[in-house]
C-alpha cells in the first residue's frame, strides 16, 4: 500500500475509533413522543423570576469577608430570613450552554449537541420557557436565542446586548449585568403605557429570566479571588434587590411571585471552567417568595465538606439539589407541565405547600419520567430482534401498573408521605431503566471497536516487518486461497450487515461493526509473514524475547501513567539522561552526552514545578523572548562567519526578519499586558502586529534553505514568535496524586515560553545523539550537519532497513510528544481554557476563535518535536514511513489501553477524566499522522520568490 493511501486509511480508521466513543458514551439521551404531565392542583405562584449569575461559585457567594460581613448582604438576608438555600451540583462539562439546558430543560445535554451549535438550538427539547404562557429574558446573545428558537409558538422574547460588549480586556464587565437590570426596569416602566404588555405581564405562568454574565467575564479576566469579581457579586446583589422590590411593587405585593437565584457553573481559582473540580460543579441556589419554605433552623447537619462552618450557616438547613432538579421545581411553582425531557427530581423540601400538593406534584414528576422510560423501551424493543431483547425487569408493564395504582390509592387515602416515598422509588427505577436502554448496545459496540483496534495494530506491525525489515522474504500469494479468503470475509460482512439491517440500527453501527472485517482480512492475508516472524522469534533466546517485550510494556505503561501523574515524565526524562552512559555513547562524544544529560534534567523540572501564583508573570515571557533573541543573534553571527559554501547571504535576510518578529512579539506581549491591566483594552496596533506575525511566520519559514541546521533554526524562530504572543495567560493542568485525599489543581504560569526553548535545545542535541548512535552501531558514516539536507528525506537511495534500535527512536518521539503536551500546560481538561492566552489577538468573547488559537498554542510544541523527528530520520537514513509506522503502533496500543479504562460509574470527575484521556490519546494519534505530513512540508519544501537567484542545490 502506498504511503499516502496508507495515511488516508489510517486517518479514516482512527477517526472512526475517535467518533465511536461519542456514540458509545455520549449519544443523545433525548426521546420524543411523550405526553405532557401537569400537577392538577392550583400552583402557589403566578410568575417566576430566574436570576442566573453566570460563573458564580457557591463559596464566593456564601463566604464572609475577612471582617465578617457577607459578600452579598441582600441575598444573605434572604436565606437567613425569607427563603431556602443549598448547593446545586452541576455535571461535566461545566460550560454555559449545558448548564443552562440543565437548569431550564431539566436534562444533561450530550457533548455532541454542544458541538453542533453554541447559540442555536441544534436538538429539539422542551423547557420551562416553552411550557410557560410568556417568557421575557435579558442577557447574553450566546444563551438567550437557544431557548427562544427552540420554543413552539411566539411567546419567548429575548433582549440581548451586542456580542462585542463581552470584552475581557476593556471596561468593567459588571456593566453587562447593569445593562440587564436597567433594561428590566425600563421594560416594566414601559408596560404602564402599553396595555397589551401590561395585561400579558399580569397573566399566570409567566417567567422572567435575567442572565447575568458579568461575574463569569470578570472571573475569566481577573480570577475569582480578584477585587473585580467580588465587586461584581456586590453589584449583582444590589441589582437583585432592586429588581425584586420593583416587581413586588408592580404587582401590588400580591405574594404570587417566586424568585430563584443560581448559577450555571462555577470557576477554578485560575479563572476557567469546563471540568469537574468542586469549584466548578458547586453553584449556589437561593429560592424565596410564593410557595417557598422559610429558613429551617437545625441544631446539626452532616455534609462531607466543611462549608457550613466556613460560611457560618451551620444552623440553617442546607438543601442540596442536582442542577436538573431546578427545572421541575420551577414548573411546580407556576403550574406548567414538567419539561418533557426532564430527568430532575422535584426537591420537595423547598416547597411551602400542602402535603396533598406535594404528593400530586411528585406523582406528576414520576409519571413524566416514566413516560420517557416507556418511549425509550419501545424504541429499543422495535429495533432489537425479539429473541435478543432483554427487558429491564424491575419495571415491567405489570410493575408499572402496580406502582401507579398504589400511589394513586395512597393519595386518595391521604397517605401522602407513603405516596411521595413510592414516587421517589418509581423515579429512581425509571431513571435506571432509561440508563439501561440508553446504554443497551454499549458492550456490543465496544467489542466491535476493540476488535478493530487489535486488528489494525496487528496489521501495522505486519506491514513494518514485511516491508521495512529483513526478517521475512517475499512470499508469493496463492490466488485460489486469496479468493476463498475474500469470499469468506465478504460473507461474514453480509451476515453482519443483514443482522444490523433487520434491527434498523443507525448507519454508524454499520461502520463500527463492519470495520473489523477488512482489517482482519488484511491481517489473515499476511499469515506467511506471521509464520516467518514466529520462526525468527523462536530462534532467539527466550530471555531476549521476554526482556524486549517487558521493556516495551514498561515504556508504554510509563506513557499511560504520564496522563495521570505528570511527574512520570520527569522520571522518564531522568532515565533518558542516563541513556548515553547505558549505551556507552558518552565514550565517543563526551561533550554532547553531557549537554544531553543537562537538558534532560532541566526539562524534567517543568512537570514538577509547583503552584506559582494566579497572576500573569509577564517578565518570564519577556525573558524568554530576550533569551530567544540572544540565541538567534549568536546563531546568525555564526552563520555569517562560517565558510560554508552552501551559505547564501540572501537567506540571512530571512533570519533577520524572523528575529525582528521575535522582538516585535516580545514588545506586543509587554504592551498588551500593560494596556489591559489599566483597562484600556487591546491596542489596535498590537492586534494588527499579532495577526500579521501569525500569518507571516510560516511564510518566512518556507523561504529559508532546507539544510538541516538552517531550517531548524528558522522553525524555532517562526514558532517562537507566535508562541510568545499566546503566552499572556495561564494554562491549567489537572494533577491527580495518590498522596492526598482530594484532587489537586496546579497552575503553571508562563513557564511555557521557557519550556519551548529548552525543548528545542534537547531536540537539537537528540538529532546529534541519534547520528552518533547510528555510527556507534556501525550502520552509517557520519556526514556533517552543514551538508545534511532535508531534501534527502525524499531520496529513496539513502534509506536503510529498520534496526531494533529504531524502536527506541520511535519511543523517544512519542515520549517527547507527550512531554510537549503535558510539560507545562495543556487542554487535557476543559477547564484549561483561559481567554487570557489569546488577548494579543482578541479580547471580545468568541469561543471558536479563542478555542482555535488555544489549540494552535498546544500544537506548536508538537510541530517542533515532529520536525526534529523528521531530522532524525534524515540523519539516520530512514524513510519517514518506517519510523512513523512504529510510532503508530505505540500510540495505538496506548489508545487501546485507555479505551478499556473508559468508565461510566463513579464521580463525574472520574467519568469525564477517563473519557477525556481516550479522546486525548486518539487525538494525539491523529495529530501525529497530520504532523508527519506537516513536518515534511515545513522541512523539505521551500518557496522560491521570482526575483530570488537560485544558488547551490544538493
N, C-alpha and C positions, 0 to 999 in steps of 0.2 A: 504494500500500500504506500503511495506517495505521501511525503510528509505533510503537504497542505491538506490532502484529503484526510489523513490520519488526525491532524489537529482539529479539523472541522468536525469529524466524527466524535473525537474526544470532547469537544465543546458541547455538542448536542447531548451526548450521554451524560455529561456532568451537569448540564442544565436540567435534564430530566431528574437526576438524583437530587439536585437542589430544590427544584419546584415540588418534588414529591412530598417533602416534609410539610409543606403547607396544606396539601390535600389530606395528609395523614393526621396532622396535629392542629392545623389552623383553618380547616374548612368552615364555611359559614354555618352558624347554628340556627339560622332563621328558617322557619317554616311558615306557610301561608294557608289560609282556608279555615281559620278558627272563628268561632262566634264571639262577639264582644260580650264581656261579663261586667255587670254593674251592680253595686250594692243597692238593694231595693229600698232602703230607708233613707230619709232626707239627710243630706250632709250637714256638717256643722258650719261650713264656711261657704260664702258665695263667691269669693275670689281668693287668689293665691298670689303672693309676691315672692319671686325666687331671686335671691341675690347669689351669684356665683363669682366669688373673688378668685380669679384665675391665678394659680400658682401659690396660694396661701397655705402655709404649713400649719398643722394643728398647734405645735408648740409656739410658733411665732404669734399666734392669736391669744392663746390661753396663758402663756407665761407672764409673770410680773416683771416690771422693770427693777433695776438694782435698788431703787428707793421704795419698792413695794407697791407702786401704783400699776394699774393694769395697762396693757398696750392699747386696748380698745375699751374705754370706760363705759360707753353706752351698751355694747354687747355683753360686757361683763355683768352689768346691772341686769340685763335681760335674763341671763342664765341663772343669776342668783335670786331673782325675784319674780320673774314673769313666765319663763318657759322651760323647756327641757333641752339638754345638751348631750353631746357624745362625740365619738370619733367615727368618721366614715372611712372605711377601709377600701381603698381602690385596688385595682388589679393592673398587672403589666399588660400593655405598655402604658406608663403613666404620662400620656400626652393629652392635649386639649380635646381633640376630636373624640377618641374613645371614652374619655372621662365624661364629656357632655352627653354622649349617647347613653352611657350607663345611668346617668342622673335622670335624664328626661324620657328615655325609652325603656329603661329597666333591664337592658341586656348588655353583655360584654361583646363589643364588636370585634370581629376577627381581623387579623393583620391585613389580609388581602383586600378587605374593603377600604381600609385606611389608605392603602397604596393606590387605589383606583381614583381617589379624588380627595382633596382637602376641604374645599369649600362646598362642593356639590354633595348630593346625596346619591352615591352610586348604587346603593341597595335599598329596596323598599322595606321600610319598617314603620311600625306605629309608634306614637309617642303621646305623652300627656298633652302636648301642644295641639296635636292633631285631633284629639278627643275633646278638647275644650270648645266652648262656644266662640270665644275670641281670645287671641294671644297677641299681646304687643311686646316687642322686645327691642332693647337698645344695647349697642356694643360693637364688638369686632366684626368686620366683614369676613373674617376667617371662620366664624362659628355660626352666626345667625342664619345665613342663607341655607345652611344644611337642613334646618328644620322647616323653614318656610317652603322650600322646593319639594320637601318630602310629604307635605301635608295635602290632604284632599280638600278641595274647595278653596275658598279665598277668605280665610279667617285668621291667618297667621301673618302679622305685619312686622316688618323689621325697619329699624332706623340705625344706620351704621355710619361711623366716621370714615374718612378716606384711609385707604390702606397705607398711604405714605405717612400717616400720623404715628404708625407703630415703628418709631425710630429709636433704636437703642442708644444712639450716640448724641442726640441733640437735647431738646428740652426735657424737663422733668416728666417722666411717664405717668405720674399721678394725674396729669391733665387729661389723660384718656378717661379716667374714672369721673373727673369733674365734668367732662363733656356729657357723660351718661346721666349724671344726676341733674345737670342743668336742663337737658332735653326732656327728661321725665317731668320736671317741674313745668316747663313750657307746654308740654303735651296736656297736662291736666288743666293748666290755666286756659288753654285754647278751647278745651271742651265746654267751658262755660258759655262760649259764644257759638258753639257748634252743637245743635240739638241732636243730630244723628249720632255724633260721637258720645255725647252725654248719655243718651239712652243706651248705647252699646256698652259703655263703662258700667252702667247700673244693672246690666244683665247678670244672671248667675253663670257659674262655670267659666269665669274669666281668669286668665293668667297674665301676670306682668313679669317679664324676665329682664333682669339687669345683669349684663355680662360685664364684669369689671376686670380689664386686662392690665391695668397699671402695675399691680403688685407683681405679676409674672414678668413684665417687661423690666421693672426695676430690679427684680431678682436676678435676671439674666445679665443685666448691665452692671450691677453694683454688688451682687451677692445678698443672700437673705439676712446676713448679720450687719448689713450696712445701715447707715442713717437713712438713706433714701427709701429703702424697703420698709423700715419701721415707721417712717413718717407717712408713707403711703397707706399703711394699715390704719393710722390715726385718721387720715382723710376719708378713708372708706367708712370707718366707724362714724364719723360726723355726718357723712353723706347718707348712710343707712338711717341714722337718727332723724335727719330732716325729711327723708322720703317717707318713713313710717309715720311720722307726725302729720305730714301733709295728706297722706292717703286716709288716715283715720279721720282727719278733719273734713276731707272731701266727702266722705261717706257718713258724716254726722256721728262718728264714733258708734256705729251700729254693732260693733263686735262681731262682724262677719268676715273679717279679713285674717287670713293665716299668712305668716311670714316664715320663710326658710332662708338661712344663710349657710352656705357651704362652699366647697372648692372642688375643682375638677381633678387636681393633683397637687402634690407638694413640690419640694425642690431641695436639692442637695446643698450643702454648705458652699459648694463652688458654683452654684447658680445654674444647674442643669437638671433635667428630669427625663424620665423615659423607662427607667429600670425599676427594681423592686426594693430599694432601700427604704427603711421606715420613714425617713424624712420625705420621701416621695409618695408613699402609699397611705400615710396617715393625714387625713384632712379634717378640719373642724366641721361640726354640724350643730347649729343653734336653731331651734324652732320655737315660735311663740305665736300667740293670737288665737283665733277661733278654733275650737276643737283640740287644743294642745294642753297637755298636762302642765301644771305649775311645778316648780322645783321640788324634788322629793328629797327630804332630809334622811340621811342614813348615818349610822354610827361607824360602820366599817364596810368596805367593799374590796374585793381582790381582783387585781389585774397583774399580768406578768410584768408590765412596765412599771416604772416609778413616777409616772407623770402626775398622778393625783397629788402626791406630796410636793412635787416641784411647783405645781400650779396653784397650790393651796385650795384644792377643790375636793378634799377627802370626804367632806360631809354632804356633798351634793351628788345625787345618784347619776352616774355616768352610763349613758345608754348607747353602746356602740352598735353600728349597723354596717352592713355591706353597702357599697355605693349604689348598687342596683335596687336596694330596698327603698330608696328615697322616691322612686317613681310611683310605686303603689301607695306610698304614704300621701303623696300629692293628690293622686287620683281619689283616694278615700276622703280626703279633706273637702274637696269641692264636688264630689259626687259624679265624676266622669268615669266611663268604662276604663278598667285597667288596660294599659298598653298591651296589645295582643302578643307581642314577643317578649314581654317582661318575664324575667326569672327571679325577680326580687320577692322577698317575703315581707309582708306588712309588719312594721315594728309597732306592735300594739301598745307598748309602754309609753309611746309618745302621745297617744290619743287620750283625750279627756271627754269620754262619751259613755253611753250606757253599755252594759255588758252585752245587751242584745245587739247593739250596733257593731260592737267589736266582733262578735261571733259571726254576724252576717257578712261583715267585711272580710273576715278571714276565710269564710266559706267561698265568697266570690273570688278571692285570691287563689284558693286551692283549685276551684273549677277552671279558672283561667289558665293555670299552669298544666292542669290535667288535659285540657283541650290541645295544648301543644304536644303533649306526650302522645295523645291518640292520633294526631295527624302524622307525627314522626313515625310511629309504629306502623301506621297504614302505608306510608310511603316505602318504608323498608320491606314490609311484607310483600308489597306489589312487585318489588324489584329483586326478590330473592326466591329461588326455587323452594317449593313447599317442603321438600324433604331436607333442605339445608337450613330452613329458617328456625331459629331458636328464640322463642319469645322471652320477654322479661317477666319471669314467673311471679315475683312479688306483687305485680299489678296487672293481673289477668282481667278479663272482662267481668268475671264474677266478683273478683276482689274490688274492682272499681265500683260496681253497683252496691256492694256491701258497705263500702266506705261512705258513699253518698247518702244511702238510706240512714245509716247510723247518725251521721252528722245532722241531717235534717230532723231526725227524731229527737236528738239531744236539744236542738234549738227549740223545737215545739214544746219540749218538756221543761224549757228554761234551764237546762243544764249547760250553761254557756261555757264554763271552764272545760268541761269534758269535750264539748264541740270544738273549741279552739285547739285543744290538745290533739284531737283526731285530725283536724285540718292541717296542723303542722306536720303530723306524720304523713299525711297524704301528699303534702307539698314536697317533703324530703324524698318520698318514694318516686313521685313524678319527675323530680329533678334527676334522681339516679337513673330512672328509665330513659329520660332524654339523653343523658350522657351515654348510656348503654347503646342506644340505637345510633347516636351520633358517631360513636367510635366502633360501630359494628364491624366494619371492614378493615380496621387498623392492623390486626395481625396478618391478615391475608395480603394487604398491600405492603406491609413491612417485610414479609418474607420474599415477595417478588423483587423489591428493591435490593434486598440483601443478596439474592441470587445474581442479580445484575451486577452488583458491586464486585462480588467474588469472581464472576466470570470475566468482567472487564480487566480486573487487576491481573488475573491469570493470563489473559491474552497478551497484555502488555509485556509481562515477564517473558513469555514465549517469543514475542517479536524481538525483544532485546537479545535473547540467546541465539535466535535463528539468524539475525541479520548483522549483529554487531560483535559477535564473539567467534572464536574458533572451536567452540565446544561441540558443534554439530556440523555435519556435512549436508549438502543439499540432497534431499531425498525426493525422488520422483513421485508424483501424485498418481494414484490409481484412479482413473476416470470413473470406472464402474463403482468402486467403493465411494467415491466422492458424490456420484449421482444418487446412490442409495442413501447416503448420509443426509443429503439435501432433502430428499423426499421424506425421510423420517422426521426431520425437524420441521419441515413445512406442514406435515400432517399434524404434529403436536401443536403448531401455531394455529391451525384451523380449528382444532378441537377447543383450544382456549378462547379463540375469538367467538366461536359459536356459543360457548358457555357464557361468555360475557354478554353476547347479543340477546339471548333469551331472558337474561336477567335485567335487560335495559340499563346496563351500567353506564356511567359517564364516559365520554370519549377519552378522558385522561387515564382511566383504568386500562384501556386497551394498550396505551403506551407503556405503563408500568409493568403489565403482565406479559406483554409480547417482547419487550426489550431483551429479557434474558435469552430468548430463542436464537436470534442471530449472533449474540455474543458467545453463547456456549457452542453454537455451530462452528464459529471461527476457532474456538479452543479445541474442540474434538478433531477438527481437521489437522491440527498440529500434533496428533498423538505420536508420530515418529520422532518429533523433537523432544517430547516428554520422555520417550523411551531412551533416547540418546543422552538426555540430561541425567536421567536416573542412573545410567551406566557410568557416566563420569563421576557422579556424586558417590556412588558405591565404591569406586576405585580409590577414593580418598580415605585417609584415616578418619575413623568415626569421631575422634576427638576434635579434628579440624572442622568437620562439618557442624558438629554441635556447637563448638566455640564460635564459629562465624554466625550461626543462627542466633545464639544468645546475645552476641554483640549487636546484631541488627535489631532484635527485640528490645534490648536495653535502650538503644538510640531512639527508637520510635516512642517508647514509653516516656523518655525524657521530654520529647517534643509534646506529647499529650499532657504530661504533668505541668508543662510551662503554661498551659491555658488556665490552670487552676492556681498555680503558685509561680509567680514571676521570678522568684528567687532561684528557681530551677535553671533559668537562663544563665544566671551568674555562675552556678556550679558547672554548667556545660562549658562556658567560656573559660573558666579556670582549668578545666580538663584540656581544652583546646590550647591553652597557653603552654602546656607541657608536651604538646604533640611533637615539636622538633627534637626534644630530648628523648622521647619514647622511640622515635624512628631514626635517631642518630643524624638527623638533618643538620643539627647545630654544628656538627664537626666541620662541614664544608662551608657553611655560611653563618658564622657566629654573630655577626652584626645584625643581619636580617632576622635571625632567630630571636635575638634579644629584643629587637623592635616589635616583632610579632607578639612576644610574650607580654611586653609592656602594654601594647594596645589592647590585647585580650583582657588583661587585668583592669585597664582603665574603662573599657566598655562594660565589663562585669559590674562596675559600680552603679551604673544607671538603673538597672532593675531593683537595686537595693536602696535607692535614695529615699529618705524619709519625707514626711509631710513638710513642705517648705513654706506654708502660708497660703492665704486666699487671695492676696493682691498680686496683680501682674508685676513681674520682675523684669521690666524693660531693659535695665542696664545689662542683664545677662544676654538678651537678644542683641543689643548693640555690641557687646563684647564679642559675640560670635561673628557678627558682621565684620568687625575690625580685624579679628583673627583671620577670617577668610581673605580679607584684603591683603593682609601681610603675607600669607602663604601664596596668594595669587601673584603678588609683585615679585616675590622671590623666585617663583617658578617661571614667570615671564622673563625676569633677568637672566635666569639660567638658560632659557631657550634662546635669548638674544645673543648670549656669549658663546653658545655652542657652535661647533664647526660642522655640525651635521649637514650633509649635502641635501637631505630631504627637507630641511627647514626652509620655509618660504616667508620672507619678510612681510609680504602682503597679508599672510594669515595672522601675523601678530596684531594687526588692527582689529581682527575679530575678538581676540582675547582682551584687547584694550576696552572695546565696547562692553564686553561682559563684565570686566572689572568695574567699569563705570556704573553698570546696572546694579552690582553689589553695593556700591557706595550710595546710590540713589535709594535702594531698598532700605538700607540702614537708616538713612535720613527720614524716609517716609514713616517708618515704624516709630521713631522717636517723636516726630512732629505730630503724627496722628494721635499717639497716646496723650501728649500734652493738650491737644485740642479737645479731645473727648473728656479728659479729666476736668477741663474748665467748662464743659458742657457747651462747647462752640460748634459741635457737630463735626462731621468728616469734611476736611478741606477738599474742594473740588480738584485742585491741582494734584493733591496726594492720590485721590481716586483715579485720576487720569494716568498718572505715572504707574500706579499699581496694575491697572488693566493693560497698559502698554507693555509693562515688564512681563506680565503673564503671557501675552501674545508673542512678543519678540524673542523670549528666551529659547523656545525650541527652534526658531529660525536661525538665530545666531549659532546655536549648537551644530546645526546641519551645514553651516558654512565653514566649519573648522575641518582640518585634514583628518583622515581616518587612521593615521598612525596611532598606535596604541596609547602611548603616554599623552600625546596632544589631544586626542579625542576624549580620553578620560578626564583630563584637566578641564576641557570645555564642558563636559557633562556636569562636573562638580559646580562650576560657576553658574550654569543655567539653572540647575535645580536649586542651588542655594539662594539665588536671588528671589525666586518665587517662595521658597520655604520660609525665608526671613519675614516676608510680608504676611505669612499665615501663622506666625508665632507670636501674635499680640495677645492671645488669650491663654486659657488654661485647658489642659486636657486631663480628664479624669480617668483613673484606672481602678477597676474593682479588684480588690485583693481579698482572697478568702484564706484565712490562716486557721490552722487547727489549734494553735497555741492560745487562742482566745475564743470565748464562747460566742461572741457576736461577730457579724461581718464588719470588716474594717474597710473604709474607703480612703484612699490616699490621693493626694493631688500633687502632680509634678509640674511646676510652673516654669515654662520657658527654658528648661534644660534641653529641650528637643533640638534647638538650633546647634548647641554644642555637640549633642549626640550625633547629629548628622555628620559633623566634621570628623569626629572620632571614628565613626562607621566607615567613612570614605578612606581614612588612613589605613584602617585594618583591611579594607577591601584591596587597596593598592599593594599592601605587603602580602596579602594572600596570593595575588596573581604571581608575585615574585617567588613566593614559597612553593607554589604548585610547579613552577618551572624547575626549581631546584629538586623537588620530589621526583619529577619525571627523569631528570638527569641521574638522580641517586639510584633509581631502579634500572638505569641503562636503557631507557626507552626512547631517548631523544638527545640530540645535541642541544647546546644552549645558545640560541640566537640572541642578539642584543635587542633590548626593548625599543631602541631607536628605530630599528628597521622592521619591527613587528607591525603588521598592518591588519586591521580588522577585515579588510577585503579578502584576506586569506580564508576567512570563515566560509567563503563560497567556493573555494578551490578544493575539489574532491581529491586531488592527487596528494594533498597534505595530510589526509586523515589516516588514523591508525585504528586498530581494533580495540575493544574495551579490555581493561585490565581490572583485577579485583580492587585495586586502589581507587578506581573511578567511582565505586560505590561510596567510598568515603568522601570523595569530592562532591558528589550529589547530596550526601547527607549534610555536609558543610553548608551547601547552598540553601537547603530547606531550613536549617537551623538559623542561618543569618536572616532569612526571610521572616521567620517567626520573631527573631530578635528585633528586626526593623519594625515589626508590628507592635510588640509588647515592651520594647526597650524603655520608652518613657511614657508615651500616651497612645491611645488607640480608640477605636469606636467599637470595642468588644461589647460595650454596654451602651444602650441608647442614651443613658444619662451623661455620656461623654460629650454630647452635643453642646458646644459652647459658642454662641454667636460672636463672642469677643475675638475669636481667632480670625474672623473674616472682616474685621472692622476697617482694614485698609482698603477693602474693595466695596463694601456697602454696609450700611447700618440700619436701613429700613427692612423690617421683617419680611423675609422671602424664604420659606422653608426649603424649597427645592434648590434654589440658587445657593443658599448657605450650605445646604447639605452637600451639593456638588463640589463646592470649594473645600469643604472639610474632607471629603473623600479624596480629592486631589492631594491634600496635605498628607493623608495616610499613604497614598500611592507613591509619593516621591521617594521615600526610603526604599520601597520595592524596586523602583526603576534603577536606583543606584546599585543595589545588590544584583539585579538582573544584568546590568551592563558589565559589572565586574565578573559575573559568571560567564558571560559571553567572551570576555577577555581570557578567562581561564581556559575556555575551550580552544581559543586560538593558540595560546602558549603551550597547551598540552596536546595540540594537533588532533583534536577530536571533533567530530561533526556535532552540531548543536542538537541533532536528533537523538544521538546515542545517550548523552548525559541527561537530556531532558526526559527521556523515557524512564530512566532510573528515578528521577525526581518525581515523575508522575506516579510511579509505584509507591514510593514512600508517602506521598501526600494522600493517595487513595486508601492506603492501609490506615492512616490516621483518621480519615473521614469515616471509614467503616467502623473504626473504634468508637468514634463519637456518635455514630448512628445507633449503636447498641446502648449508648449511655443516655439517649433521649428518654425522658420520662414524663408522665402526666400526673404524678402524685407528689405529695409533699407541699412545701410552701410555694407560692407563686414565684418567689425569687429563684428557688431551685429549679422549677419547671422552665422558667424563662432562660436561666443560665444554660441548662442542658440543651435546649433548642438553639440558643444563640451560638453555642460552641460548634454545633454541627453546621449551622449556616456559615459561620466564620471560616471553618476549615474547608468547606466546599467552595466558598468564595475565593479563598486563597488558592485553591487548586485551579479554578477558572482564571483567576488573576495571573497565576504563573504561566498558564497557556498564552494568555494575551501578552504578558510581559515578555515572554520568549520572542514573540514576533516584534513587539515594540523595541526591545533591546537590540535586535538585529537591525531594525530600521535606524535607531539612534547611533549605532556603532559603525555600520557598514555603508550607509548612504551619505552622499554629500551633494549639497546644492551648488551648482556652478553658475554664477552670475554671468550674464552675457559679456560684460566688459572684463571679466576676470581672465587673465592669461594662464593657461594650464601649464604647470611645471612638471615636476617629476612624477612618475607613476611607477608602481611596482607590480 
